[in-house]
Amino acid sequence: MSRQKFTLGRVVATPGALEMLLELGVLPHDLLRRHQSGDWGDLCDEDKQANEAALVEGSRLLSAYCFLEKKIWVITEADRSSTCILLPSEY
């Protein structure tokens, strides 16, 4: 089991993201587990390094997961009060 690197706070999701996850058969919980364990998904190395620094500095965390050429973001706020699952177009 993966170790949780930070708290998620209140978890919310946009209707568009929930609809896409349902269409893809992906459970939101699975994305949250990956995000919280430091599996940042389909980010470039620079963004992954920024997330690793954010764990120490207390900055915002972003993960991106691609499924069938569709992308879902998971963003945890800097103060770790909330995490949102959303589509990039909804940012």
N, CA, C and O atoms as a MOPAC input file, in Angstrom:
PM7 MOZYME 1SCF
protein

 N      0.83900 1    -1.18200 1     0.00000 1
 C      0.00000 1     0.00000 1     0.00000 1
 C      0.88800 1     1.25100 1     0.00000 1
 O      1.90100 1     1.30000 1     0.69800 1
 N      0.50900 1     2.23100 1    -0.76700 1
 C      1.30100 1     3.45400 1    -0.88900 1
 C      1.14500 1     4.33000 1     0.33800 1
 O      0.07600 1     4.38500 1     0.94700 1
 N      2.20800 1     5.00600 1     0.68900 1
 C      2.22000 1     5.91300 1     1.82200 1
 C      1.63500 1     7.25800 1     1.41600 1
 O      1.95800 1     7.78700 1     0.35200 1
 N      0.78200 1     7.80600 1     2.25900 1
 C      0.19000 1     9.11300 1     2.00400 1
 C      1.19900 1    10.18800 1     2.36100 1
 O      1.71500 1    10.21600 1     3.47900 1
 N      1.48400 1    11.07900 1     1.40700 1
 C      2.49900 1    12.10700 1     1.60800 1
 C      1.92800 1    13.41600 1     2.15000 1
 O      2.68400 1    14.26800 1     2.61700 1
 N      0.60700 1    13.58700 1     2.09600 1
 C     -0.02300 1    14.82200 1     2.55300 1
 C     -1.51400 1    14.56900 1     2.73900 1
 O     -2.04700 1    13.55700 1     2.28500 1
 N     -2.18000 1    15.50600 1     3.41600 1
 C     -3.62000 1    15.39800 1     3.59700 1
 C     -4.33200 1    16.05900 1     2.42500 1
 O     -3.82200 1    17.00400 1     1.82300 1
 N     -5.50800 1    15.55100 1     2.11200 1
 C     -6.28600 1    16.07400 1     0.98800 1
 C     -7.20800 1    17.21600 1     1.39300 1
 O     -7.58800 1    18.02400 1     0.54500 1
 N     -7.57400 1    17.30200 1     2.65900 1
 C     -8.57100 1    18.28000 1     3.07200 1
 C     -9.93500 1    17.86700 1     2.52400 1
 O    -10.19400 1    16.68500 1     2.29400 1
 N    -10.78600 1    18.84300 1     2.32100 1
 C    -12.11400 1    18.57700 1     1.75800 1
 C    -11.96100 1    18.23300 1     0.28500 1
 O    -11.30300 1    18.96400 1    -0.45500 1
 N    -12.55700 1    17.13800 1    -0.14600 1
 C    -12.44800 1    16.69600 1    -1.53400 1
 C    -13.71800 1    17.07400 1    -2.28500 1
 O    -14.83100 1    16.77500 1    -1.85300 1
 N    -13.52300 1    17.73800 1    -3.41700 1
 C    -14.63400 1    18.12200 1    -4.28300 1
 C    -14.27400 1    17.73900 1    -5.71900 1
 O    -13.11000 1    17.50000 1    -6.04000 1
 N    -15.28700 1    17.68700 1    -6.56800 1
 C    -15.06700 1    17.38400 1    -7.97900 1
 C    -16.08500 1    18.15200 1    -8.80300 1
 O    -17.21800 1    18.36400 1    -8.37100 1
 N    -15.67900 1    18.55900 1    -9.97300 1
 C    -16.59400 1    19.26700 1   -10.86300 1
 C    -17.51400 1    18.25700 1   -11.55800 1
 O    -17.14400 1    17.09500 1   -11.73100 1
 N    -18.69900 1    18.69600 1   -11.95200 1
 C    -19.60000 1    17.78800 1   -12.67200 1
 C    -18.97500 1    17.22400 1   -13.94700 1
 O    -19.18300 1    16.05600 1   -14.27600 1
 N    -18.21500 1    18.04300 1   -14.66200 1
 C    -17.57500 1    17.57400 1   -15.88900 1
 C    -16.57300 1    16.46600 1   -15.62600 1
 O    -16.50500 1    15.49300 1   -16.37700 1
 N    -15.79200 1    16.61000 1   -14.55900 1
 C    -14.81300 1    15.58300 1   -14.21500 1
 C    -15.51600 1    14.29500 1   -13.78300 1
 O    -15.10300 1    13.20300 1   -14.17200 1
 N    -16.57000 1    14.42000 1   -12.98400 1
 C    -17.29600 1    13.23100 1   -12.54500 1
 C    -17.92900 1    12.50700 1   -13.72400 1
 O    -17.92300 1    11.27700 1   -13.77400 1
 N    -18.47000 1    13.25500 1   -14.66300 1
 C    -19.07400 1    12.65400 1   -15.84900 1
 C    -18.02800 1    11.90700 1   -16.67700 1
 O    -18.27800 1    10.79100 1   -17.13400 1
 N    -16.85300 1    12.52300 1   -16.86900 1
 C    -15.79800 1    11.87600 1   -17.63300 1
 C    -15.30700 1    10.61700 1   -16.93500 1
 O    -15.10200 1     9.59200 1   -17.58500 1
 N    -15.11300 1    10.68000 1   -15.61300 1
 C    -14.66500 1     9.50400 1   -14.88000 1
 C    -15.67700 1     8.36600 1   -14.99400 1
 O    -15.29700 1     7.20400 1   -15.13500 1
 N    -16.95200 1     8.69900 1   -14.93300 1
 C    -17.99700 1     7.69900 1   -15.07500 1
 C    -17.94000 1     7.05200 1   -16.45500 1
 O    -18.03500 1     5.83100 1   -16.57800 1
 N    -17.78400 1     7.87300 1   -17.49200 1
 C    -17.67700 1     7.36200 1   -18.86800 1
 C    -16.47000 1     6.43700 1   -19.02600 1
 O    -16.53300 1     5.43700 1   -19.74000 1
 N    -15.37100 1     6.78300 1   -18.35300 1
 C    -14.13900 1     6.01000 1   -18.46700 1
 C    -14.09700 1     4.79700 1   -17.53600 1
 O    -13.24300 1     3.92400 1   -17.69300 1
 N    -15.00800 1     4.74100 1   -16.57500 1
 C    -15.00000 1     3.66300 1   -15.59700 1
 C    -13.88600 1     3.78900 1   -14.58400 1
 O    -13.39500 1     2.78600 1   -14.06600 1
 N    -13.48000 1     5.01900 1   -14.29700 1
 C    -12.40200 1     5.29700 1   -13.34200 1
 C    -13.02700 1     5.81700 1   -12.04900 1
 O    -13.87600 1     6.70800 1   -12.07400 1
 N    -12.59900 1     5.25200 1   -10.92100 1
 C    -13.11000 1     5.70200 1    -9.62600 1
 C    -12.31600 1     6.91100 1    -9.13300 1
 O    -11.08600 1     6.89300 1    -9.15700 1
 N    -13.01200 1     7.96200 1    -8.68400 1
 C    -12.30700 1     9.13500 1    -8.14000 1
 C    -11.33200 1     8.75800 1    -7.02700 1
 O    -10.25200 1     9.33900 1    -6.92300 1
 N    -11.71100 1     7.79000 1    -6.20100 1
 C    -10.86200 1     7.36000 1    -5.08600 1
 C     -9.49500 1     6.88000 1    -5.58800 1
 O     -8.47400 1     7.12300 1    -4.94500 1
 N     -9.48200 1     6.20100 1    -6.73400 1
 C     -8.21300 1     5.71600 1    -7.27500 1
 C     -7.28400 1     6.86800 1    -7.65600 1
 O     -6.07700 1     6.80000 1    -7.42100 1
 N     -7.84700 1     7.92500 1    -8.24600 1
 C     -7.03400 1     9.10200 1    -8.58500 1
 C     -6.52000 1     9.78600 1    -7.33100 1
 O     -5.36200 1    10.20200 1    -7.27500 1
 N     -7.36900 1     9.90200 1    -6.33400 1
 C     -6.96800 1    10.55600 1    -5.08700 1
 C     -5.85400 1     9.77400 1    -4.39700 1
 O     -4.92500 1    10.37200 1    -3.85500 1
 N     -5.93700 1     8.44700 1    -4.41100 1
 C     -4.90100 1     7.62100 1    -3.80500 1
 C     -3.57200 1     7.81700 1    -4.52700 1
 O     -2.52800 1     7.94700 1    -3.88700 1
 N     -3.60900 1     7.83800 1    -5.86600 1
 C     -2.38300 1     8.05200 1    -6.64000 1
 C     -1.78300 1     9.42200 1    -6.32100 1
 O     -0.58600 1     9.54100 1    -6.05900 1
 N     -2.62500 1    10.44600 1    -6.34600 1
 C     -2.19900 1    11.82400 1    -6.08200 1
 C     -1.56100 1    11.92700 1    -4.70000 1
 O     -0.47400 1    12.48400 1    -4.54900 1
 N     -2.23900 1    11.39000 1    -3.70300 1
 C     -1.78100 1    11.51600 1    -2.31700 1
 C     -0.50500 1    10.72700 1    -2.05300 1
 O      0.23800 1    11.04800 1    -1.12500 1
 N     -0.24100 1     9.70200 1    -2.85400 1
 C      0.97200 1     8.90600 1    -2.65400 1
 C      2.16700 1     9.46100 1    -3.42700 1
 O      3.26700 1     8.91600 1    -3.34500 1
 N      1.95100 1    10.56300 1    -4.19000 1
 C      3.05300 1    11.16400 1    -4.93800 1
 C      3.20100 1    10.63600 1    -6.34600 1
 O      4.21300 1    10.89300 1    -6.99900 1
 N      2.20400 1     9.89600 1    -6.83200 1
 C      2.16700 1     9.48600 1    -8.24200 1
 C      1.48700 1    10.63200 1    -8.98100 1
 O      0.25900 1    10.70400 1    -9.03800 1
 N      2.28500 1    11.51700 1    -9.53900 1
 C      1.77200 1    12.74800 1   -10.14300 1
 C      1.20200 1    12.52200 1   -11.53700 1
 O      0.70500 1    13.46000 1   -12.16100 1
 N      1.26900 1    11.30600 1   -12.02500 1
 C      0.65800 1    10.98300 1   -13.30100 1
 C      1.45700 1    11.46500 1   -14.48900 1
 O      2.67500 1    11.30200 1   -14.54600 1
 N      0.75700 1    12.06200 1   -15.43800 1
 C      1.32800 1    12.43300 1   -16.73100 1
 C      1.79800 1    13.88900 1   -16.74600 1
 O      1.30900 1    14.70400 1   -17.52900 1
 N      2.74400 1    14.19600 1   -15.88000 1
 C      3.34900 1    15.52700 1   -15.83300 1
 C      4.77300 1    15.43600 1   -16.37400 1
 O      5.38900 1    14.37000 1   -16.36200 1
 N      5.27800 1    16.56200 1   -16.84600 1
 C      6.68400 1    16.60300 1   -17.25700 1
 C      7.55800 1    16.52900 1   -15.99700 1
 O      7.08400 1    16.76300 1   -14.88600 1
 N      8.81800 1    16.20500 1   -16.18800 1
 C      9.73200 1    16.06700 1   -15.04600 1
 C      9.81900 1    17.34700 1   -14.22200 1
 O      9.90800 1    17.29400 1   -12.99500 1
 N      9.79500 1    18.48500 1   -14.88600 1
 C      9.88100 1    19.77200 1   -14.17600 1
 C      8.68500 1    19.96000 1   -13.23600 1
 O      8.85200 1    20.41400 1   -12.10400 1
 N      7.48400 1    19.61300 1   -13.70100 1
 C      6.29400 1    19.74800 1   -12.85400 1
 C      6.30800 1    18.73200 1   -11.71300 1
 O      5.85700 1    19.03300 1   -10.60700 1
 N      6.82300 1    17.53800 1   -11.97700 1
 C      6.95000 1    16.54100 1   -10.90400 1
 C      7.91700 1    17.03400 1    -9.83000 1
 O      7.66100 1    16.86600 1    -8.63700 1
 N      9.02900 1    17.64400 1   -10.25100 1
 C      9.99000 1    18.19800 1    -9.29800 1
 C      9.37400 1    19.34900 1    -8.50800 1
 O      9.64400 1    19.50600 1    -7.31700 1
 N      8.54500 1    20.15000 1    -9.17400 1
 C      7.85600 1    21.24900 1    -8.48400 1
 C      6.92900 1    20.69400 1    -7.40100 1
 O      6.83600 1    21.26500 1    -6.31500 1
 N      6.24800 1    19.59500 1    -7.68800 1
 C      5.39600 1    18.96300 1    -6.67700 1
 C      6.21400 1    18.44900 1    -5.50500 1
 O      5.81400 1    18.60400 1    -4.35100 1
 N      7.35100 1    17.84100 1    -5.79100 1
 C      8.19900 1    17.34300 1    -4.70000 1
 C      8.66200 1    18.49900 1    -3.80800 1
 O      8.69800 1    18.36600 1    -2.58400 1
 N      9.01200 1    19.61800 1    -4.41400 1
 C      9.38800 1    20.81000 1    -3.63900 1
 C      8.19100 1    21.34300 1    -2.86100 1
 O      8.33700 1    21.79800 1    -1.72600 1
 N      7.01100 1    21.28700 1    -3.46800 1
 C      5.79000 1    21.77700 1    -2.81500 1
 C      5.45300 1    20.97400 1    -1.56800 1
 O      4.84500 1    21.50400 1    -0.63800 1
 N      5.83800 1    19.71000 1    -1.53700 1
 C      5.61400 1    18.90300 1    -0.33300 1
 C      6.39300 1    19.45800 1     0.84900 1
 O      5.93500 1    19.39000 1     1.98900 1
 N      7.57300 1    20.00900 1     0.57600 1
 C      8.42400 1    20.56700 1     1.62200 1
 C      8.02300 1    22.00800 1     1.93600 1
 O      7.94200 1    22.40000 1     3.10100 1
 N      7.77400 1    22.78700 1     0.89100 1
 C      7.49500 1    24.21900 1     1.03100 1
 C      6.04600 1    24.52900 1     1.38700 1
 O      5.74600 1    25.62400 1     1.86300 1
 N      5.15100 1    23.58300 1     1.16300 1
 C      3.73500 1    23.83200 1     1.43500 1
 C      3.04900 1    24.58700 1     0.32000 1
 O      2.18900 1    25.42800 1     0.58100 1
 N      3.41200 1    24.30200 1    -0.91600 1
 C      2.77300 1    24.93100 1    -2.07600 1
 C      1.70000 1    24.00700 1    -2.64300 1
 O      1.53200 1    22.87100 1    -2.19800 1
 N      0.98000 1    24.52400 1    -3.63800 1
 C     -0.08100 1    23.78300 1    -4.30700 1
 C      0.49700 1    22.56100 1    -5.02500 1
 O      1.61900 1    22.59400 1    -5.53000 1
 N     -0.29300 1    21.48500 1    -5.05800 1
 C      0.10600 1    20.24000 1    -5.71500 1
 C     -0.83100 1    19.95700 1    -6.88500 1
 O     -2.04600 1    20.11300 1    -6.76700 1
 N     -0.26400 1    19.54400 1    -8.00500 1
 C     -1.04800 1    19.23400 1    -9.20400 1
 C     -0.65100 1    17.87500 1    -9.74200 1
 O      0.53400 1    17.58400 1    -9.90400 1
 N     -1.65100 1    17.03900 1   -10.02000 1
 C     -1.43700 1    15.78900 1   -10.73900 1
 C     -2.29700 1    15.82700 1   -11.98900 1
 O     -3.34700 1    16.46900 1   -12.01200 1
 N     -1.84800 1    15.14000 1   -13.02400 1
 C     -2.60000 1    15.03800 1   -14.27800 1
 C     -2.59500 1    13.58100 1   -14.71000 1
 O     -1.54400 1    12.94400 1   -14.77800 1
 N     -3.77300 1    13.06600 1   -14.99900 1
 C     -3.90200 1    11.66900 1   -15.40300 1
 C     -4.62000 1    11.60900 1   -16.74600 1
 O     -5.67900 1    12.21100 1   -16.92500 1
 N     -4.03500 1    10.88200 1   -17.67600 1
 C     -4.60500 1    10.75400 1   -19.02000 1
 C     -5.21900 1     9.37200 1   -19.19800 1
 O     -4.62800 1     8.35200 1   -18.84100 1
 N     -6.41200 1     9.37200 1   -19.75600 1
 C     -7.14100 1     8.14800 1   -20.07500 1
 C     -7.73300 1     8.30600 1   -21.46700 1
 O     -8.56200 1     9.18600 1   -21.69900 1
 N     -7.31100 1     7.46400 1   -22.38400 1
 C     -7.84200 1     7.51600 1   -23.75300 1
 C     -7.79200 1     8.93200 1   -24.32300 1
 O     -8.76900 1     9.42300 1   -24.88800 1
 N     -6.64300 1     9.57400 1   -24.16500 1
 C     -6.40600 1    10.93800 1   -24.64800 1
 C     -7.26300 1    12.00100 1   -23.96200 1
 O     -7.35700 1    13.12900 1   -24.44600 1
 N     -7.88800 1    11.64700 1   -22.84000 1
 C     -8.64300 1    12.60900 1   -22.03600 1
 C     -7.86100 1    12.82800 1   -20.74900 1
 O     -7.32200 1    11.88500 1   -20.16900 1
 N     -7.80500 1    14.07600 1   -20.30900 1
 C     -6.99300 1    14.41900 1   -19.14300 1
 C     -7.87100 1    14.88700 1   -17.98800 1
 O     -8.84300 1    15.61800 1   -18.17700 1
 N     -7.50500 1    14.44800 1   -16.79500 1
 C     -8.15200 1    14.86200 1   -15.54400 1
 C     -7.05700 1    15.41800 1   -14.63900 1
 O     -5.97800 1    14.83700 1   -14.52400 1
 N     -7.34400 1    16.54000 1   -14.00300 1
 C     -6.41600 1    17.12100 1   -13.03800 1
 C     -6.91400 1    16.86500 1   -11.61800 1
 O     -8.11600 1    16.77900 1   -11.36800 1
 N     -5.96100 1    16.74600 1   -10.69900 1
 C     -6.24900 1    16.72600 1    -9.26800 1
 C     -5.35000 1    17.79400 1    -8.65300 1
 O     -4.12700 1    17.74000 1    -8.78600 1
 N     -5.96400 1    18.76000 1    -7.98200 1
 C     -5.21800 1    19.87900 1    -7.39000 1
 C     -5.51200 1    19.95900 1    -5.89600 1
 O     -6.66800 1    20.01400 1    -5.47700 1
 N     -4.44800 1    19.96500 1    -5.10600 1
 C     -4.56600 1    20.18000 1    -3.66200 1
 C     -4.01100 1    21.56300 1    -3.35600 1
 O     -2.90300 1    21.90800 1    -3.76900 1
 N     -4.78700 1    22.34200 1    -2.63400 1
 C     -4.39800 1    23.71000 1    -2.29900 1
 C     -3.17500 1    23.72500 1    -1.37600 1
 O     -2.89400 1    22.75400 1    -0.67300 1
 N     -2.47400 1    24.82800 1    -1.39800 1
 C     -1.23300 1    24.97800 1    -0.63300 1
 C     -1.43200 1    24.71800 1     0.86100 1
 O     -0.56600 1    24.12800 1     1.50700 1
 N     -2.55900 1    25.15200 1     1.40900 1
 C     -2.79600 1    24.95800 1     2.84400 1
 C     -3.37900 1    23.57500 1     3.15800 1
 O     -3.69300 1    23.27300 1     4.31000 1
 N     -3.52100 1    22.74100 1     2.12500 1
 C     -4.04000 1    21.36600 1     2.23100 1
 C     -5.46400 1    21.32200 1     2.77500 1
 O     -5.88800 1    20.31400 1     3.34000 1
 N     -6.20000 1    22.42000 1     2.60300 1
 C     -7.58200 1    22.47000 1     3.08400 1
 C     -8.55100 1    21.80200 1     2.12800 1
 O     -9.63600 1    21.38800 1     2.53700 1
 N     -8.17600 1    21.69100 1     0.85500 1
 C     -9.08300 1    21.07300 1    -0.10800 1
 C     -8.33100 1    20.52400 1    -1.30900 1
 O     -7.22500 1    20.95000 1    -1.63900 1
 N     -8.98200 1    19.55800 1    -1.94500 1
 C     -8.48000 1    18.93900 1    -3.16900 1
 C     -9.64300 1    18.88500 1    -4.14300 1
 O    -10.76600 1    18.53400 1    -3.77900 1
 N     -9.35300 1    19.24100 1    -5.39200 1
 C    -10.39500 1    19.26700 1    -6.42000 1
 C     -9.99700 1    18.38200 1    -7.59000 1
 O     -8.85700 1    18.42300 1    -8.05400 1
 N    -10.94100 1    17.58500 1    -8.06100 1
 C    -10.78500 1    16.80800 1    -9.28500 1
 C    -11.53100 1    17.58600 1   -10.36100 1
 O    -12.71400 1    17.88800 1   -10.20800 1
 N    -10.83900 1    17.91000 1   -11.44900 1
 C    -11.45000 1    18.73600 1   -12.48600 1
 C    -10.83200 1    18.46700 1   -13.84400 1
 O     -9.78300 1    17.83100 1   -13.94900 1
 N    -11.48600 1    18.95400 1   -14.87200 1
 C    -10.96100 1    18.91400 1   -16.22100 1
 C    -10.08700 1    20.15700 1   -16.42800 1
 O    -10.37900 1    21.21000 1   -15.86100 1
 N     -9.03700 1    20.05300 1   -17.22000 1
 C     -8.21500 1    21.25000 1   -17.48400 1
 C     -9.03700 1    22.42400 1   -18.01400 1
 O     -8.72900 1    23.57400 1   -17.70200 1
 N    -10.05400 1    22.16300 1   -18.79400 1
 C    -10.90000 1    23.22800 1   -19.34900 1
 C    -11.74300 1    23.92300 1   -18.29100 1
 O    -12.30100 1    24.99200 1   -18.54000 1
 N    -11.83600 1    23.31700 1   -17.10600 1
 C    -12.62900 1    23.90000 1   -16.02300 1
 C    -11.78200 1    24.71300 1   -15.04200 1
 O    -12.30900 1    25.25700 1   -14.07200 1
 N    -10.48500 1    24.79600 1   -15.28800 1
 C     -9.59700 1    25.50300 1   -14.36700 1
 C     -9.82600 1    26.99100 1   -14.42700 1
 O     -9.16300 1    27.74600 1   -13.71500 1

